[in-house]
Amino acid sequence: MKHILLITIAAFLFSSCSTCPLGICKPKTGSIQHIVLTWLKKPGNAADRAALVAAAKSLKADIREVKSLAVGQPLMSERPVVDDSFDVALVMRFDSKADLSAYEASPIHTQAVKTILGPLTKKIVVHDIIAE
């Protein structure tokens, strides 16, 4: 079930990726997809959600290793295989595991986690996958 959720989120976010021509986004083989699902401490809080979205966009703008970003909220569904319980999801693409590691160690990233992500979220789930 978790695999179906990840595939669904990735497909949705890749299809809306603004850096992909005609909405078709085929990640480079061997690239890393960094998928982050977050649950807010105050579920549905618009200001907190906006702060997370803005922080994600600033990470893309300020950290050169981030090659693409898709960020958004869940598409609500009545299908039992869909987990739409999170508040904000993001998918970042990196060219390599080394770039993901550089991003994670970046002072810009660690500061955002400390000042925005940590204080606003009660739960975070991260999945990193290698594109085939």
GROMACS elastic network, one bead per residue, 0.5 to 0.9 nm:
[ bonds ]
;  ai    aj funct       b0    kb
    1     4     6  0.51720   500
    1     5     6  0.63496   500
    1     6     6  0.87841   500
    1    81     6  0.59880   500
    1    82     6  0.79705   500
    1    83     6  0.87199   500
    2     6     6  0.62204   500
    2     7     6  0.86082   500
    2    81     6  0.83703   500
    2    82     6  0.87315   500
    2    83     6  0.82409   500
    3     6     6  0.51397   500
    3     7     6  0.61311   500
    3     8     6  0.84810   500
    4     7     6  0.51277   500
    4     8     6  0.59957   500
    4     9     6  0.85293   500
    4    81     6  0.71257   500
    4    82     6  0.76653   500
    5     8     6  0.51213   500
    5     9     6  0.60943   500
    5    10     6  0.84459   500
    5    81     6  0.71526   500
    5    82     6  0.58606   500
    5    83     6  0.63957   500
    5    84     6  0.88146   500
    6     9     6  0.51715   500
    6    10     6  0.59225   500
    6    11     6  0.83716   500
    6    35     6  0.81099   500
    6   127     6  0.83145   500
    7    10     6  0.51099   500
    7    11     6  0.59246   500
    7    12     6  0.84467   500
    8    11     6  0.51872   500
    8    12     6  0.60990   500
    8    13     6  0.85298   500
    8    82     6  0.81760   500
    9    12     6  0.51524   500
    9    13     6  0.60070   500
    9    14     6  0.83251   500
    9    35     6  0.88013   500
    9    74     6  0.82361   500
    9    75     6  0.89409   500
    9    89     6  0.83448   500
    9    91     6  0.87120   500
   10    13     6  0.51651   500
   10    14     6  0.57681   500
   10    15     6  0.83011   500
   10    33     6  0.87339   500
   10    35     6  0.79392   500
   10    91     6  0.72478   500
   11    14     6  0.51758   500
   11    15     6  0.60151   500
   11    16     6  0.86919   500
   12    15     6  0.52738   500
   12    16     6  0.65244   500
   12    17     6  0.88503   500
   13    16     6  0.51893   500
   13    17     6  0.61659   500
   13    69     6  0.87913   500
   13    70     6  0.56567   500
   13    71     6  0.73944   500
   13    72     6  0.80519   500
   13    90     6  0.81241   500
   13    91     6  0.71574   500
   14    17     6  0.50329   500
   14    18     6  0.87752   500
   14    20     6  0.81741   500
   14    23     6  0.76898   500
   14    24     6  0.73994   500
   14    25     6  0.56066   500
   14    26     6  0.80288   500
   14    27     6  0.87858   500
   14    70     6  0.71862   500
   14    91     6  0.83240   500
   15    18     6  0.85665   500
   15    20     6  0.80810   500
   15    22     6  0.89069   500
   15    23     6  0.51763   500
   15    24     6  0.59017   500
   15    25     6  0.63151   500
   16    19     6  0.88441   500
   16    20     6  0.81447   500
   16    23     6  0.59203   500
   16    24     6  0.82907   500
   16    25     6  0.84720   500
   16    70     6  0.73427   500
   17    20     6  0.56703   500
   17    21     6  0.87445   500
   17    23     6  0.63570   500
   17    24     6  0.79790   500
   17    25     6  0.68692   500
   17    68     6  0.77842   500
   17    69     6  0.72658   500
   17    70     6  0.58670   500
   18    21     6  0.76939   500
   18    22     6  0.88977   500
   18    23     6  0.70233   500
   18    68     6  0.86316   500
   18    69     6  0.86202   500
   18    70     6  0.80846   500
   19    23     6  0.80741   500
   19    25     6  0.79943   500
   19    68     6  0.70632   500
   19    69     6  0.87188   500
   20    23     6  0.52544   500
   20    24     6  0.55512   500
   20    25     6  0.50139   500
   20    26     6  0.80803   500
   21    24     6  0.58948   500
   21    25     6  0.73221   500
   22    25     6  0.84342   500
   26    29     6  0.86441   500
   26   131     6  0.89822   500
   27    30     6  0.83358   500
   27    31     6  0.66145   500
   27    32     6  0.85525   500
   27    33     6  0.84548   500
   27    93     6  0.79259   500
   27   131     6  0.63968   500
   27   132     6  0.82655   500
   28    31     6  0.54427   500
   28    32     6  0.87490   500
   28    95     6  0.76274   500
   28   131     6  0.67935   500
   28   132     6  0.78785   500
   29    32     6  0.87354   500
   29    95     6  0.89663   500
   29   130     6  0.76647   500
   29   131     6  0.51473   500
   30    95     6  0.72936   500
   30    96     6  0.69090   500
   30    97     6  0.89090   500
   30   130     6  0.54820   500
   30   131     6  0.51400   500
   30   132     6  0.61715   500
   31    93     6  0.68435   500
   31    94     6  0.57406   500
   31    96     6  0.53911   500
   31    97     6  0.78143   500
   31   129     6  0.83012   500
   31   130     6  0.57162   500
   31   131     6  0.54179   500
   31   132     6  0.81851   500
   32    92     6  0.80782   500
   32    93     6  0.56055   500
   32    94     6  0.50171   500
   32    95     6  0.61893   500
   32    96     6  0.59045   500
   32    97     6  0.65344   500
   32    99     6  0.88014   500
   32   100     6  0.74518   500
   32   128     6  0.65926   500
   32   129     6  0.56200   500
   32   131     6  0.62150   500
   33    91     6  0.64701   500
   33    92     6  0.57378   500
   33    94     6  0.65572   500
   33    95     6  0.89619   500
   33   127     6  0.80249   500
   33   128     6  0.55869   500
   33   129     6  0.51991   500
   33   130     6  0.63791   500
   33   131     6  0.70457   500
   34    90     6  0.79327   500
   34    91     6  0.54719   500
   34    92     6  0.50191   500
   34    93     6  0.62230   500
   34    94     6  0.77306   500
   34   100     6  0.80590   500
   34   126     6  0.71455   500
   34   127     6  0.60562   500
   34   129     6  0.67286   500
   35    89     6  0.73215   500
   35    90     6  0.58123   500
   35    92     6  0.65928   500
   35    93     6  0.88631   500
   35   125     6  0.81420   500
   35   126     6  0.55746   500
   35   127     6  0.50477   500
   35   128     6  0.60980   500
   35   129     6  0.81391   500
   36    88     6  0.82893   500
   36    89     6  0.55637   500
   36    90     6  0.52474   500
   36    91     6  0.64108   500
   36    92     6  0.85062   500
   36   124     6  0.69046   500
   36   125     6  0.57733   500
   36   127     6  0.65553   500
   36   128     6  0.86675   500
   37    86     6  0.63264   500
   37    87     6  0.76163   500
   37    88     6  0.61138   500
   37    90     6  0.66772   500
   37    91     6  0.89104   500
   37   123     6  0.82308   500
   37   124     6  0.56836   500
   37   125     6  0.51415   500
   37   126     6  0.64038   500
   37   127     6  0.86580   500
   38    86     6  0.56741   500
   38    87     6  0.58736   500
   38    88     6  0.53338   500
   38    89     6  0.61573   500
   38    90     6  0.86781   500
   38   117     6  0.86347   500
   38   121     6  0.64702   500
   38   122     6  0.77987   500
   38   123     6  0.58327   500
   38   125     6  0.65434   500
   38   126     6  0.87749   500
   39    42     6  0.83960   500
   39    43     6  0.69275   500
   39    85     6  0.76868   500
   39    87     6  0.50989   500
   39    88     6  0.69146   500
   39   120     6  0.85765   500
   39   121     6  0.55807   500
   39   122     6  0.58377   500
   39   123     6  0.51318   500
   39   124     6  0.64420   500
   39   125     6  0.88531   500
   40    44     6  0.74902   500
   40    45     6  0.77383   500
   40    48     6  0.74835   500
   40    49     6  0.76718   500
   40    86     6  0.78496   500
   40    87     6  0.62601   500
   40    88     6  0.81294   500
   40   120     6  0.57806   500
   40   122     6  0.56274   500
   40   123     6  0.71748   500
   40   124     6  0.89758   500
   41    45     6  0.87592   500
   41    48     6  0.89479   500
   41   119     6  0.82397   500
   41   120     6  0.57790   500
   41   123     6  0.80385   500
   42    45     6  0.56274   500
   42    48     6  0.77888   500
   42   120     6  0.76803   500
   42   121     6  0.80194   500
   42   122     6  0.85379   500
   43    46     6  0.87935   500
   43    48     6  0.88375   500
   43    49     6  0.87893   500
   43    86     6  0.85936   500
   43    87     6  0.68405   500
   44    47     6  0.89593   500
   44    48     6  0.82905   500
   44    49     6  0.74502   500
   44    87     6  0.69096   500
   45    48     6  0.54900   500
   45    49     6  0.61829   500
   45    50     6  0.86591   500
   46    49     6  0.50538   500
   46    50     6  0.60257   500
   46    51     6  0.85609   500
   47    50     6  0.50631   500
   47    51     6  0.61662   500
   47    52     6  0.87611   500
   48    51     6  0.50215   500
   48    52     6  0.63559   500
   48    53     6  0.87173   500
   48   116     6  0.88595   500
   48   120     6  0.65346   500
   48   121     6  0.88975   500
   49    52     6  0.52208   500
   49    53     6  0.62919   500
   49    54     6  0.86366   500
   49    73     6  0.87609   500
   49    87     6  0.72522   500
   49    88     6  0.68129   500
   49   120     6  0.86610   500
   50    53     6  0.50846   500
   50    54     6  0.60411   500
   50    55     6  0.84830   500
   51    54     6  0.51174   500
   51    55     6  0.60521   500
   51    56     6  0.86078   500
   51   116     6  0.73572   500
   51   117     6  0.88323   500
   51   120     6  0.87806   500
   52    55     6  0.50670   500
   52    56     6  0.61814   500
   52    57     6  0.86441   500
   52    88     6  0.75086   500
   52   116     6  0.69598   500
   52   117     6  0.67343   500
   52   120     6  0.81172   500
   53    56     6  0.51663   500
   53    57     6  0.62579   500
   53    58     6  0.86660   500
   53    71     6  0.65962   500
   53    72     6  0.73604   500
   53    88     6  0.76076   500
   53    89     6  0.88674   500
   53    90     6  0.85151   500
   54    57     6  0.51003   500
   54    58     6  0.61495   500
   54    59     6  0.86664   500
   55    58     6  0.50853   500
   55    59     6  0.62599   500
   55    60     6  0.88023   500
   55   112     6  0.68156   500
   55   116     6  0.74472   500
   55   117     6  0.83237   500
   56    59     6  0.51406   500
   56    60     6  0.65046   500
   56    61     6  0.87903   500
   56    69     6  0.79531   500
   56    70     6  0.89386   500
   56    71     6  0.73414   500
   56    90     6  0.75835   500
   56   112     6  0.87180   500
   57    60     6  0.51563   500
   57    61     6  0.62802   500
   57    62     6  0.86507   500
   57    69     6  0.74612   500
   57    70     6  0.87973   500
   57    71     6  0.80382   500
   58    62     6  0.58615   500
   58    63     6  0.82461   500
   59    62     6  0.51839   500
   59    63     6  0.56532   500
   59    64     6  0.88427   500
   59    66     6  0.76584   500
   59   103     6  0.89688   500
   59   108     6  0.72399   500
   59   109     6  0.67492   500
   59   112     6  0.82715   500
   60    63     6  0.57624   500
   60    64     6  0.73735   500
   60    65     6  0.83136   500
   60    66     6  0.55032   500
   60    67     6  0.74778   500
   60    68     6  0.70305   500
   60    69     6  0.64825   500
   60    92     6  0.82024   500
   61    64     6  0.74507   500
   61    66     6  0.81647   500
   62    66     6  0.86286   500
   62   108     6  0.76813   500
   63    66     6  0.59406   500
   63    67     6  0.89900   500
   63   103     6  0.68956   500
   63   106     6  0.78478   500
   63   108     6  0.75750   500
   63   109     6  0.82241   500
   64    67     6  0.71984   500
   64    99     6  0.89758   500
   64   103     6  0.84498   500
   65    93     6  0.85778   500
   65    94     6  0.61786   500
   65    95     6  0.75685   500
   65    96     6  0.89358   500
   65    99     6  0.54248   500
   65   100     6  0.71990   500
   65   102     6  0.73893   500
   65   103     6  0.63646   500
   66    69     6  0.73592   500
   66    92     6  0.64656   500
   66    93     6  0.60641   500
   66    94     6  0.54983   500
   66    95     6  0.82468   500
   66    99     6  0.78333   500
   66   100     6  0.79884   500
   66   103     6  0.74049   500
   67    92     6  0.71826   500
   67    93     6  0.53739   500
   67    94     6  0.55403   500
   67    95     6  0.71966   500
   68    91     6  0.80031   500
   68    92     6  0.55301   500
   68    93     6  0.51601   500
   68    94     6  0.75361   500
   69    90     6  0.69486   500
   69    91     6  0.56743   500
   69    93     6  0.66485   500
   70    89     6  0.82125   500
   70    90     6  0.55382   500
   70    91     6  0.52254   500
   70    92     6  0.66174   500
   71    88     6  0.71989   500
   71    89     6  0.56728   500
   71    91     6  0.64637   500
   71    92     6  0.85788   500
   72    87     6  0.84110   500
   72    88     6  0.56227   500
   72    89     6  0.55211   500
   72    90     6  0.65087   500
   73    76     6  0.89571   500
   73    84     6  0.86840   500
   73    86     6  0.76756   500
   73    87     6  0.57527   500
   73    89     6  0.60375   500
   73    90     6  0.87240   500
   74    77     6  0.87415   500
   74    83     6  0.84885   500
   74    84     6  0.53756   500
   74    85     6  0.75998   500
   74    86     6  0.67555   500
   74    87     6  0.67165   500
   74    88     6  0.69528   500
   74    89     6  0.73185   500
   75    84     6  0.66536   500
   76    82     6  0.83346   500
   76    83     6  0.85806   500
   76    84     6  0.57263   500
   76    85     6  0.85591   500
   77    80     6  0.80714   500
   77    82     6  0.64986   500
   77    83     6  0.81777   500
   77    84     6  0.69185   500
   78    81     6  0.86762   500
   78    82     6  0.75535   500
   79    82     6  0.56744   500
   79    83     6  0.87412   500
   80    83     6  0.77527   500
   82    85     6  0.89257   500
   83    86     6  0.76397   500
   84    87     6  0.81030   500
   86    89     6  0.73857   500
   86   123     6  0.88637   500
   93    96     6  0.88676   500
   93   100     6  0.85578   500
   94    97     6  0.73757   500
   94    98     6  0.87133   500
   94    99     6  0.59877   500
   94   100     6  0.60002   500
   94   103     6  0.89558   500
   95    98     6  0.82759   500
   95    99     6  0.64511   500
   95   100     6  0.80534   500
   96    99     6  0.51786   500
   96   100     6  0.64954   500
   96   101     6  0.87374   500
   96   130     6  0.87282   500
   97   100     6  0.50021   500
   97   101     6  0.61821   500
   97   102     6  0.86125   500
   97   130     6  0.87595   500
   98   101     6  0.50131   500
   98   102     6  0.61527   500
   98   103     6  0.85940   500
   99   103     6  0.61384   500
   99   104     6  0.86162   500
  100   103     6  0.50565   500
  100   104     6  0.62058   500
  100   105     6  0.86943   500
  101   104     6  0.50788   500
  101   105     6  0.62283   500
  101   106     6  0.85472   500
  102   105     6  0.51834   500
  102   106     6  0.60096   500
  103   106     6  0.50809   500
  103   107     6  0.86471   500
  103   108     6  0.84988   500
  103   109     6  0.66799   500
  103   110     6  0.89894   500
  104   107     6  0.84226   500
  104   109     6  0.62533   500
  104   110     6  0.70655   500
  105   108     6  0.85283   500
  105   109     6  0.70773   500
  105   110     6  0.68083   500
  106   109     6  0.52322   500
  106   110     6  0.62706   500
  106   111     6  0.85271   500
  107   110     6  0.50662   500
  107   111     6  0.58755   500
  107   112     6  0.84581   500
  108   111     6  0.52670   500
  108   112     6  0.62758   500
  108   113     6  0.87699   500
  109   112     6  0.51360   500
  109   113     6  0.62465   500
  109   114     6  0.86202   500
  110   113     6  0.50943   500
  110   114     6  0.61214   500
  110   115     6  0.86178   500
  111   114     6  0.50228   500
  111   115     6  0.59706   500
  111   116     6  0.80329   500
  112   115     6  0.52954   500
  112   116     6  0.53239   500
  112   117     6  0.63123   500
  112   118     6  0.82855   500
  113   116     6  0.56884   500
  113   118     6  0.54708   500
  113   119     6  0.83035   500
  114   117     6  0.65271   500
  114   118     6  0.55104   500
  114   119     6  0.72591   500
  115   118     6  0.65059   500
  115   119     6  0.63894   500
  115   120     6  0.86593   500
  116   119     6  0.56102   500
  116   120     6  0.60702   500
  116   121     6  0.84099   500
  117   120     6  0.54885   500
  117   121     6  0.59382   500
  117   124     6  0.88810   500
  118   121     6  0.56605   500
  118   122     6  0.77935   500
  118   123     6  0.89819   500
  119   122     6  0.81390   500
  121   124     6  0.70378   500
